[in-house]
């Protein structure tokens, strides 16, 4: 297996954008597609290509598709706005969470969905549209939602993975912004090979986002099989460093 690829996008309940996300994911051999505000047909999100496994939040506003049938994954939990699963990668178990925080919902109540269900474990990757603004991810001001996301990240030892030089993740006639975020603990942050937004058309006012392609932070050019076949002591060493 090569690097683990994760693609994220808010398809803005568009059938064209949702179908296009599947096409891009399949053409680029993506392992996970995290979609927010998906297109709904017959009260469920689009199911994707044959053999694709789908995991949804209660209100179907956040979805994770696993397109790699060979991955060992287990459903974790879901709430109204988040859904999570676990994927086994050698000696490491990674939790992947997709989240959609509507712009007008109470941010404190939304964040409680993480804490109430113990959604954040120590090897976690959170991808989503949080509709929050902060100088840290390119806005020229910080709002209440942005401060809440920063406080949540700090309390849970999570790092913002976004590239500060990235173009806007949301572009429309009414404006532009960077509402799509990736959060990870320090261990997973060190596994990130690449983080970027694509120039491919998305058929949505949100851009397709190549979320982390994993490798080890201490051996960036090795593939996943090599990285995660290392001894548990290597993982423990990184964890101890992150606590210093």
ZAGULO-805170 format. One record per atom (N, C-alpha, C): atom name; residue in one letter; x, y, z. Coordinates in steps of 0.2 Angstrom, whole numbers, plus 5000, padded with zeros to 4 digits. Atoms other than C-alpha are relative to their C-alpha. Example, Ala and Ser with C-alpha at 12.3 -4.5 7.8 and 13.67 -1.06 7.14 Angstrom:
// ZAGULO-805170
> atome_residu_X_Y_Z
> N_a_5004_4994_5000
> CA_a_5062_4978_5039
> C_a_5004_5006_5000
> N_s_4996_4994_4999
> CA_s_5068_4995_5036
> C_s_4996_5005_5003
This chain:
// ZAGULO-805170
> atome_residu_X_Y_Z
> N_x_5004_4994_5000
> CA_x_5000_5000_5000
> C_x_5004_5006_5000
> N_x_4997_4993_5000
> CA_x_5006_5018_4996
> C_x_4998_5004_5006
> N_x_5003_4996_4995
> CA_x_5002_5033_5006
> C_x_4993_5000_5001
> N_x_5007_4999_4999
> CA_x_4985_5035_5014
> C_x_4998_5006_4998
> N_x_5003_4994_5003
> CA_x_4975_5048_5004
> C_x_4993_5001_5003
> N_x_5006_4997_4998
> CA_x_4961_5058_5011
> C_x_4998_5006_4997
> N_x_5003_4994_5004
> CA_x_4950_5070_5001
> C_x_4994_5002_5004
> N_x_5005_4997_4997
> CA_x_4938_5082_5009
> C_x_4997_5006_4996
> N_x_5003_4994_5004
> CA_x_4925_5094_5002
> C_x_4993_5000_5003
> N_x_5007_4999_4999
> CA_x_4908_5102_5007
> C_x_4997_5001_4993
> N_x_5003_5000_5007
> CA_x_4898_5098_4991
> C_x_4994_5004_5000
> N_x_5006_4995_5000
> CA_x_4884_5110_4997
> C_x_4994_4998_4997
> N_x_5006_5004_5002
> CA_x_4870_5098_4994
> C_x_4999_5000_4992
> N_x_5001_5000_5007
> CA_x_4874_5098_4975
> C_x_5002_4993_4997
> N_x_4999_5006_5003
> CA_x_4872_5082_4965
> C_x_5007_5000_4996
> N_x_4995_5000_5005
> CA_x_4885_5087_4952
> C_x_5007_5000_5004
> N_x_4994_4999_4995
> CA_x_4898_5092_4966
> C_x_5002_4993_5003
> N_x_4999_5006_4997
> CA_x_4895_5076_4975
> C_x_5003_4994_4995
> N_x_4997_5005_5004
> CA_x_4897_5065_4960
> C_x_5007_5001_4997
> N_x_4993_4998_5002
> CA_x_4912_5074_4954
> C_x_5005_4998_5005
> N_x_4995_5002_4995
> CA_x_4920_5071_4971
> C_x_5002_4993_5000
> N_x_4999_5007_5001
> CA_x_4918_5052_4968
> C_x_5005_4999_4995
> N_x_4996_5001_5006
> CA_x_4926_5054_4951
> C_x_5007_5001_5002
> N_x_4993_4998_4998
> CA_x_4941_5063_4958
> C_x_5003_4995_5005
> N_x_4997_5005_4996
> CA_x_4943_5051_4972
> C_x_5002_4994_4997
> N_x_4999_5006_5004
> CA_x_4942_5036_4961
> C_x_5006_5001_4996
> N_x_4994_4999_5005
> CA_x_4954_5043_4948
> C_x_5007_5001_5004
> N_x_4994_4999_4997
> CA_x_4967_5048_4961
> C_x_5001_4995_5006
> N_x_4999_5005_4996
> CA_x_4965_5032_4971
> C_x_5000_5002_5007
> N_x_5001_4998_4993
> CA_x_4959_5040_4987
> C_x_4997_4995_5004
> N_x_5003_5005_4996
> CA_x_4956_5030_5002
> C_x_4994_5002_5004
> N_x_5006_4997_4996
> CA_x_4944_5041_5012
> C_x_4998_5006_4996
> N_x_5003_4994_5003
> CA_x_4932_5054_5005
> C_x_4996_5002_5006
> N_x_5004_4997_4995
> CA_x_4925_5065_5019
> C_x_4996_5006_4997
> N_x_5004_4995_5003
> CA_x_4910_5075_5013
> C_x_4995_5003_5005
> N_x_5005_4997_4995
> CA_x_4900_5088_5022
> C_x_4994_5003_4995
> N_x_5006_4998_5003
> CA_x_4882_5094_5017
> C_x_4999_4997_4994
> N_x_5000_5004_5006
> CA_x_4881_5080_5005
> C_x_4993_5001_4996
> N_x_5006_5000_5004
> CA_x_4868_5078_4991
> C_x_4996_4994_5003
> N_x_5004_5005_4997
> CA_x_4853_5068_4998
> C_x_4995_4998_4995
> N_x_5004_5003_5004
> CA_x_4843_5056_4988
> C_x_4996_4994_5004
> N_x_5004_5005_4996
> CA_x_4828_5046_4996
> C_x_5002_5000_5007
> N_x_4999_4999_4993
> CA_x_4833_5053_5013
> C_x_5007_4997_5002
> N_x_4993_5002_4998
> CA_x_4851_5046_5012
> C_x_5005_5003_4995
> N_x_4995_4997_5004
> CA_x_4867_5053_5005
> C_x_5002_4995_4994
> N_x_4998_5005_5005
> CA_x_4874_5046_4988
> C_x_5004_4995_5003
> N_x_4997_5006_4997
> CA_x_4881_5029_4991
> C_x_5007_4999_4997
> N_x_4994_5001_5003
> CA_x_4896_5030_4979
> C_x_5001_4994_4996
> N_x_4998_5005_5004
> CA_x_4905_5017_4969
> C_x_4998_4993_5003
> N_x_5001_5007_4997
> CA_x_4902_4998_4971
> C_x_5005_4998_5005
> N_x_4996_5002_4995
> CA_x_4910_4992_4987
> C_x_5003_5005_5004
> N_x_4998_4994_4996
> CA_x_4912_5009_4994
> C_x_4996_4999_5007
> N_x_5003_5000_4994
> CA_x_4908_5009_5013
> C_x_4999_5007_5002
> N_x_5003_4993_4998
> CA_x_4898_5024_5020
> C_x_4998_5000_5007
> N_x_5001_4999_4993
> CA_x_4897_5031_5037
> C_x_4997_5007_5001
> N_x_5003_4994_5000
> CA_x_4885_5045_5041
> C_x_4999_5003_5007
> N_x_5002_4997_4994
> CA_x_4881_5057_5055
> C_x_4992_4999_5001
> N_x_5007_5002_4999
> CA_x_4863_5056_5063
> C_x_4996_5004_4994
> N_x_5004_4996_5005
> CA_x_4857_5070_5051
> C_x_5002_5000_4993
> N_x_4997_5001_5007
> CA_x_4867_5065_5036
> C_x_5003_5006_4997
> N_x_4996_4994_5003
> CA_x_4876_5081_5035
> C_x_5007_4999_5000
> N_x_4993_5002_5001
> CA_x_4893_5073_5037
> C_x_5001_4993_4999
> N_x_4999_5007_5002
> CA_x_4899_5057_5029
> C_x_5007_4999_4999
> N_x_4993_5003_5002
> CA_x_4915_5047_5027
> C_x_4998_4994_4996
> N_x_5000_5006_5005
> CA_x_4917_5035_5012
> C_x_5007_4997_5001
> N_x_4994_5004_5000
> CA_x_4930_5022_5013
> C_x_5000_4996_4993
> N_x_4999_5003_5007
> CA_x_4935_5018_4995
> C_x_5005_4994_4999
> N_x_4995_5005_5000
> CA_x_4949_5006_4999
> C_x_4997_4994_5004
> N_x_5003_5006_4997
> CA_x_4941_4989_5002
> C_x_5005_4996_5005
> N_x_4995_5004_4997
> CA_x_4957_4982_5009
> C_x_5002_5003_5007
> N_x_4998_4997_4994
> CA_x_4958_4994_5024
> C_x_4996_4996_5006
> N_x_5004_5003_4994
> CA_x_4953_4987_5041
> C_x_4997_5006_5004
> N_x_5003_4995_4996
> CA_x_4941_4999_5048
> C_x_4994_4998_5004
> N_x_5005_5001_4995
> CA_x_4928_5000_5062
> C_x_4996_5006_5001
> N_x_5004_4994_4998
> CA_x_4914_5012_5065
> C_x_5001_5002_5007
> N_x_4999_4998_4994
> CA_x_4917_5023_5079
> C_x_4994_5003_5004
> N_x_5006_4997_4997
> CA_x_4902_5034_5083
> C_x_4997_5005_4995
> N_x_5002_4995_5004
> CA_x_4891_5047_5076
> C_x_4995_5005_5005
> N_x_5004_4995_4997
> CA_x_4881_5063_5082
> C_x_4996_5003_4995
> N_x_5004_4997_5005
> CA_x_4870_5075_5073
> C_x_5005_5003_4995
> N_x_4996_4996_5005
> CA_x_4885_5084_5065
> C_x_5007_4997_4999
> N_x_4994_5003_5001
> CA_x_4900_5072_5066
> C_x_4999_4992_5000
> N_x_5000_5007_5000
> CA_x_4904_5054_5062
> C_x_5008_4998_5000
> N_x_4993_5002_4999
> CA_x_4920_5045_5066
> C_x_5001_4992_4999
> N_x_4999_5007_5001
> CA_x_4928_5028_5062
> C_x_5008_4999_5002
> N_x_4993_5002_4999
> CA_x_4944_5019_5066
> C_x_5003_4996_4995
> N_x_4996_5004_5005
> CA_x_4957_5012_5054
> C_x_5006_4998_5003
> N_x_4994_5003_4998
> CA_x_4971_5000_5058
> C_x_5005_5001_4995
> N_x_4994_5000_5004
> CA_x_4988_5004_5051
> C_x_5006_4998_5003
> N_x_4995_5003_4996
> CA_x_5000_4992_5057
> C_x_4999_5000_5007
> N_x_5000_5000_4993
> CA_x_5004_4996_5075
> C_x_4996_5006_5002
> N_x_5004_4994_4998
> CA_x_4994_5012_5075
> C_x_4993_5000_4998
> N_x_5007_4999_5001
> CA_x_4975_5015_5076
> C_x_4999_5007_4999
> N_x_5001_4993_5001
> CA_x_4970_5031_5068
> C_x_4992_5001_5000
> N_x_5007_4998_5000
> CA_x_4953_5039_5071
> C_x_4999_5006_4995
> N_x_5001_4995_5005
> CA_x_4946_5049_5057
> C_x_4993_5002_5001
> N_x_5006_4997_4999
> CA_x_4932_5061_5060
> C_x_4998_5005_4995
> N_x_5003_4995_5005
> CA_x_4921_5071_5047
> C_x_4995_5004_5004
> N_x_5004_4996_4997
> CA_x_4912_5086_5054
> C_x_4997_5006_4996
> N_x_5003_4994_5003
> CA_x_4900_5099_5048
> C_x_4996_5004_5005
> N_x_5003_4995_4995
> CA_x_4896_5114_5059
> C_x_4996_5006_4996
> N_x_5004_4995_5004
> CA_x_4882_5124_5051
> C_x_5001_5007_5003
> N_x_4998_4993_4998
> CA_x_4885_5143_5051
> C_x_4996_5003_5006
> N_x_5004_4997_4995
> CA_x_4871_5148_5062
> C_x_4998_4996_5006
> N_x_5001_5004_4994
> CA_x_4871_5134_5075
> C_x_5005_5002_5006
> N_x_4996_4998_4994
> CA_x_4878_5137_5093
> C_x_5006_4996_5000
> N_x_4994_5004_5001
> CA_x_4896_5133_5092
> C_x_5002_4996_5006
> N_x_4999_5004_4994
> CA_x_4897_5128_5110
> C_x_4996_4993_5000
> N_x_5004_5006_5001
> CA_x_4883_5115_5107
> C_x_5003_4995_4995
> N_x_4997_5004_5005
> CA_x_4892_5109_5092
> C_x_5006_4996_5002
> N_x_4994_5003_4997
> CA_x_4909_5106_5101
> C_x_4998_4995_5005
> N_x_5002_5005_4995
> CA_x_4900_5097_5115
> C_x_4999_4993_4997
> N_x_5001_5007_5003
> CA_x_4896_5083_5102
> C_x_5007_4996_5000
> N_x_4994_5003_5000
> CA_x_4915_5080_5102
> C_x_5001_4997_5007
> N_x_4998_5001_4993
> CA_x_4917_5080_5121
> C_x_4995_4995_5003
> N_x_5005_5004_4997
> CA_x_4901_5071_5126
> C_x_5001_4993_4998
> N_x_4999_5007_5003
> CA_x_4905_5056_5115
> C_x_5008_4998_5000
> N_x_4993_5002_5000
> CA_x_4924_5056_5119
> C_x_5003_4999_4993
> N_x_4998_5001_5008
> CA_x_4927_5059_5100
> C_x_5007_5001_4999
> N_x_4993_4998_5001
> CA_x_4945_5064_5102
> C_x_5004_4995_5004
> N_x_4995_5004_4997
> CA_x_4958_5050_5105
> C_x_5006_5003_4998
> N_x_4994_4997_5000
> CA_x_4976_5053_5105
> C_x_5003_4999_4993
> N_x_4998_5001_5007
> CA_x_4978_5047_5086
> C_x_4994_5002_4996
> N_x_5006_4998_5003
> CA_x_4965_5057_5078
> C_x_5001_5005_4994
> N_x_5000_4995_5006
> CA_x_4962_5067_5061
> C_x_4993_5002_5000
> N_x_5007_4998_5000
> CA_x_4947_5078_5061
> C_x_5000_5005_4994
> N_x_5001_4996_5006
> CA_x_4941_5085_5044
> C_x_4993_5003_4999
> N_x_5007_4997_5001
> CA_x_4927_5097_5041
> C_x_4999_5007_4998
> N_x_5002_4993_5002
> CA_x_4918_5113_5037
> C_x_4998_5003_5007
> N_x_5001_4997_4993
> CA_x_4918_5123_5054
> C_x_4997_5007_5000
> N_x_5003_4993_5000
> CA_x_4912_5140_5048
> C_x_5002_5004_5005
> N_x_4997_4996_4995
> CA_x_4924_5148_5059
> C_x_5006_5004_4997
> N_x_4995_4996_5002
> CA_x_4936_5162_5057
> C_x_5005_5002_5005
> N_x_4995_4999_4995
> CA_x_4953_5165_5064
> C_x_5006_5002_4995
> N_x_4993_4998_5003
> CA_x_4970_5173_5059
> C_x_5004_4994_4999
> N_x_4995_5006_5001
> CA_x_4978_5156_5061
> C_x_4999_4997_4993
> N_x_5001_5003_5007
> CA_x_4969_5150_5045
> C_x_4998_5005_4995
> N_x_5000_4996_5006
> CA_x_4971_5165_5034
> C_x_4994_5006_5001
> N_x_5005_4995_5000
> CA_x_4956_5176_5039
> C_x_5004_5007_5003
> N_x_4997_4994_4997
> CA_x_4960_5194_5044
> C_x_4997_5003_5007
> N_x_5003_4999_4993
> CA_x_4950_5193_5060
> C_x_4998_4994_5003
> N_x_5002_5006_4996
> CA_x_4944_5181_5073
> C_x_4993_5001_5003
> N_x_5006_4999_4998
> CA_x_4926_5178_5077
> C_x_4999_4995_5006
> N_x_5001_5004_4994
> CA_x_4918_5169_5092
> C_x_5001_4992_4999
> N_x_4999_5007_5002
> CA_x_4917_5152_5083
> C_x_5007_4998_4999
> N_x_4993_5001_5001
> CA_x_4935_5154_5078
> C_x_5004_4999_5007
> N_x_4997_5000_4994
> CA_x_4940_5157_5096
> C_x_4998_4993_5004
> N_x_5002_5006_4997
> CA_x_4930_5142_5102
> C_x_5004_4994_4997
> N_x_4996_5006_5003
> CA_x_4939_5130_5089
> C_x_5007_5000_5002
> N_x_4993_4999_4997
> CA_x_4956_5137_5095
> C_x_5000_4997_5007
> N_x_5000_5002_4993
> CA_x_4951_5134_5113
> C_x_4999_4992_5000
> N_x_5002_5007_5000
> CA_x_4944_5116_5109
> C_x_5007_4997_4998
> N_x_4994_5003_5003
> CA_x_4960_5112_5099
> C_x_5006_5000_5006
> N_x_4995_4999_4995
> CA_x_4971_5119_5113
> C_x_4999_4995_5006
> N_x_5002_5004_4994
> CA_x_4962_5109_5127
> C_x_5001_4992_4998
> N_x_4999_5007_5002
> CA_x_4964_5093_5117
> C_x_5006_4998_4996
> N_x_4993_5001_5003
> CA_x_4982_5095_5111
> C_x_4999_4999_4992
> N_x_5001_5000_5007
> CA_x_4976_5097_5093
> C_x_5004_5005_4996
> N_x_4996_4995_5004
> CA_x_4986_5106_5079
> C_x_4996_5001_4994
> N_x_5003_4998_5006
> CA_x_4979_5115_5064
> C_x_5005_4998_4994
> N_x_4996_5003_5006
> CA_x_4985_5106_5048
> C_x_5000_5005_4994
> N_x_5001_4995_5006
> CA_x_4980_5120_5036
> C_x_5006_5003_4998
> N_x_4995_4996_5003
> CA_x_4993_5127_5025
> C_x_4998_5008_5000
> N_x_5002_4993_5000
> CA_x_4993_5146_5029
> C_x_5001_5003_4993
> N_x_4999_4997_5007
> CA_x_4998_5150_5011
> C_x_4995_4997_4995
> N_x_5005_5003_5004
> CA_x_4983_5140_5004
> C_x_4995_5005_4997
> N_x_5006_4995_5002
> CA_x_4970_5149_4993
> C_x_4994_4998_5004
> N_x_5006_5001_4997
> CA_x_4953_5151_4999
> C_x_4997_4993_4999
> N_x_5004_5007_5001
> CA_x_4943_5134_5002
> C_x_4993_5001_4998
> N_x_5007_4999_5002
> CA_x_4927_5143_4999
> C_x_5000_5006_4995
> N_x_5000_4994_5005
> CA_x_4924_5155_4984
> C_x_4993_5000_4997
> N_x_5006_4999_5003
> CA_x_4907_5162_4979
> C_x_4999_5007_4998
> N_x_5002_4993_5002
> CA_x_4899_5178_4972
> C_x_5000_5004_5006
> N_x_5001_4996_4994
> CA_x_4896_5183_4990
> C_x_5006_5001_5004
> N_x_4994_5000_4996
> CA_x_4913_5181_4996
> C_x_5005_4994_4999
> N_x_4996_5006_4999
> CA_x_4927_5169_5000
> C_x_5003_4999_5007
> N_x_4998_5001_4993
> CA_x_4935_5161_5015
> C_x_5003_4993_5001
> N_x_4996_5006_4999
> CA_x_4944_5147_5023
> C_x_4996_4996_5006
> N_x_5004_5004_4995
> CA_x_4930_5137_5033
> C_x_5002_4993_5001
> N_x_4998_5007_4999
> CA_x_4937_5120_5030
> C_x_5007_4999_5003
> N_x_4995_5001_4995
> CA_x_4949_5114_5043
> C_x_5002_4993_5001
> N_x_4998_5007_4998
> CA_x_4960_5099_5047
> C_x_5003_5001_5007
> N_x_4996_5000_4993
> CA_x_4965_5096_5065
> C_x_5003_4993_5001
> N_x_4997_5006_4999
> CA_x_4976_5082_5071
> C_x_5005_5001_5007
> N_x_4995_5000_4994
> CA_x_4986_5077_5087
> C_x_5007_5000_4997
> N_x_4993_5000_5003
> CA_x_5005_5079_5086
> C_x_5003_4994_4997
> N_x_4997_5006_5003
> CA_x_5008_5061_5082
> C_x_4998_5000_4993
> N_x_5003_5001_5007
> CA_x_4997_5061_5067
> C_x_5003_5006_4996
> N_x_4997_4994_5004
> CA_x_5003_5079_5062
> C_x_5007_4998_4997
> N_x_4993_5002_5002
> CA_x_5021_5072_5061
> C_x_4999_4994_4994
> N_x_5001_5004_5005
> CA_x_5014_5059_5049
> C_x_4998_5003_4993
> N_x_5003_4997_5006
> CA_x_5007_5071_5036
> C_x_5006_5002_4995
> N_x_4996_4999_5005
> CA_x_5016_5071_5020
> C_x_4999_5006_4996
> N_x_5002_4994_5004
> CA_x_5007_5084_5011
> C_x_4993_5002_5002
> N_x_5006_4997_4999
> CA_x_4992_5096_5013
> C_x_4999_5005_4995
> N_x_5001_4995_5005
> CA_x_4985_5106_4999
> C_x_4993_4999_4998
> N_x_5007_5000_5003
> CA_x_4969_5111_4990
> C_x_5002_4999_4992
> N_x_4999_5001_5007
> CA_x_4967_5106_4972
> C_x_4997_5005_4995
> N_x_5003_4995_5004
> CA_x_4964_5117_4957
> C_x_4995_4996_4995
> N_x_5005_5003_5004
> CA_x_4952_5104_4950
> C_x_4993_5003_5001
> N_x_5007_4997_4999
> CA_x_4934_5110_4947
> C_x_4996_4995_5005
> N_x_5003_5004_4995
> CA_x_4923_5104_4961
> C_x_4992_5001_4999
> N_x_5008_4999_5001
> CA_x_4905_5110_4955
> C_x_4997_5002_5006
> N_x_5003_4997_4994
> CA_x_4903_5118_4972
> C_x_5004_5006_5002
> N_x_4996_4994_4998
> CA_x_4908_5134_4980
> C_x_5005_4999_5005
> N_x_4994_5002_4996
> CA_x_4920_5124_4991
> C_x_5005_4996_4996
> N_x_4995_5003_5004
> CA_x_4936_5118_4984
> C_x_5001_4993_5003
> N_x_4997_5006_4998
> CA_x_4942_5100_4984
> C_x_5006_5000_5004
> N_x_4994_4999_4995
> CA_x_4955_5098_4998
> C_x_5003_4993_5000
> N_x_4996_5006_4998
> CA_x_4969_5085_4998
> C_x_5002_5000_5007
> N_x_4998_5000_4993
> CA_x_4969_5082_5016
> C_x_5006_4995_5001
> N_x_4993_5003_5000
> CA_x_4985_5073_5023
> C_x_5001_4994_4997
> N_x_4997_5006_5002
> CA_x_4994_5060_5014
> C_x_5005_4998_5004
> N_x_4996_5002_4995
> CA_x_5002_5050_5027
> C_x_5007_4997_4999
> N_x_4994_5003_4999
> CA_x_5020_5046_5030
> C_x_5003_5002_5007
> N_x_4997_4999_4994
> CA_x_5031_5046_5045
> C_x_5004_5007_5000
> N_x_4997_4994_4999
> CA_x_5037_5063_5051
> C_x_5008_4999_5000
> N_x_4993_5001_5000
> CA_x_5054_5056_5054
> C_x_5003_4996_4994
> N_x_4998_5004_5006
> CA_x_5055_5046_5037
> C_x_4995_5002_4995
> N_x_5005_4998_5004
> CA_x_5045_5056_5025
> C_x_4999_4997_4993
> N_x_5000_5003_5006
> CA_x_5049_5046_5010
> C_x_4998_4993_5000
> N_x_5001_5007_5000
> CA_x_5045_5029_5016
> C_x_4992_4999_5000
> N_x_5007_5001_5001
> CA_x_5028_5021_5012
> C_x_4996_4998_5007
> N_x_5004_5001_4994
> CA_x_5014_5017_5024
> C_x_5002_4993_5003
> N_x_4998_5007_4998
> CA_x_5019_4998_5025
> C_x_5006_5001_5005
> N_x_4993_4999_4996
> CA_x_5037_5003_5031
> C_x_4999_5004_5006
> N_x_5001_4995_4995
> CA_x_5031_5017_5042
> C_x_4997_4996_5006
> N_x_5004_5003_4995
> CA_x_5018_5007_5052
> C_x_5002_4993_5002
> N_x_4998_5006_4998
> CA_x_5028_4991_5053
> C_x_5006_5001_5005
> N_x_4995_4998_4994
> CA_x_5041_5000_5065
> C_x_4997_4998_5006
> N_x_5002_5003_4993
> CA_x_5041_4994_5083
> C_x_4995_5005_5003
> N_x_5004_4996_4996
> CA_x_5029_5001_5095
> C_x_5004_5005_5004
> N_x_4996_4995_4996
> CA_x_5043_5010_5104
> C_x_5001_5006_4996
> N_x_5000_4994_5004
> CA_x_5044_5022_5089
> C_x_4994_5004_5001
> N_x_5006_4996_4999
> CA_x_5026_5027_5092
> C_x_5001_5003_5007
> N_x_5000_4998_4993
> CA_x_5029_5028_5111
> C_x_5005_5006_5000
> N_x_4995_4995_4999
> CA_x_5044_5039_5108
> C_x_4997_5007_4997
> N_x_5004_4993_5002
> CA_x_5034_5052_5098
> C_x_4995_5002_5005
> N_x_5005_4998_4996
> CA_x_5020_5052_5110
> C_x_5004_5003_5006
> N_x_4996_4997_4994
> CA_x_5033_5055_5125
> C_x_5003_5007_4998
> N_x_4998_4993_5002
> CA_x_5040_5070_5114
> C_x_4995_5005_5000
> N_x_5006_4996_5000
> CA_x_5023_5077_5112
> C_x_4998_5003_5006
> N_x_5002_4998_4994
> CA_x_5021_5078_5130
> C_x_5005_5005_5004
> N_x_4995_4996_4997
> CA_x_5037_5088_5134
> C_x_4998_5007_4999
